[in-house]
Amino acid sequence: MATLLNKITRDDLLPLTGLIDVTQQASTDEPEPFPDGYARFDVSLDQLGPQYNDEENIDSRYEFFEGILQIPVAGPPGTPSVLVAVHAPYATRVVQWTVGRMGGKPRIPDPTPTTPNQTRGYMTFTPAAPTLTPDGTRYFRVSGLYTFYLTAIDPYFPQSMSLVAGKLSFDPSSSFYYTLDSTQFDPTLIPSL
């Protein structure tokens, strides 16, 4: 069984008192953790208030470029190609996101790099035309993509570092819990040729 890393209590919700009435809407019992050991909290988006989005999807894709090219060589069938190192390895983090809010414009992820190891190299925004819900409320949605260049790369990347997935704005858990780390790499999952 997984160890409970972060259990949310009523006291953890007190900073939200300007947003919701925790004495009326939160249970006096501490919520049970999810089966995987992550914290759970019994607060709906309606209770959190308008500064939170109704929809948030954040995906991080890490791309590692080894700096090696495969060069075909002239010759009869079966002639092996040559591998040539053309530059030092580098990596990028591509964060693709979609957010939406009922009745108002959504908050969007800040494109400012969060560590000195990241430099923003590209970004794009896709605001969608608002749609109408059956009750006549407008639903606003925006998507985007940020590409960050990672300037310091460990030669054993990605197995040598934790790769952060992202964190939703209403989740009080640490983003540390949402990482891909070296313990997840299993050499038996891709069979050799």
Secondary structure, 3 states (H helix, E strand, C coil): CCCCCCCCCHHHHHHHCCCCCHHHHCCCCCCCCCCCCCCCCCCCHHHHCCCCCCEEEEEEEEEEECCEEEECCCCCCCCCCEEEECCCCEEEEEEEEEEEEECCCCCCCCCCCCCCCEEEEEEEEEECCCEECCCCCEEEEEEEEEEEEECCCCCCCCCCCCEECCCCCCCCCCHHHCEECHHHCCCCCCCCC
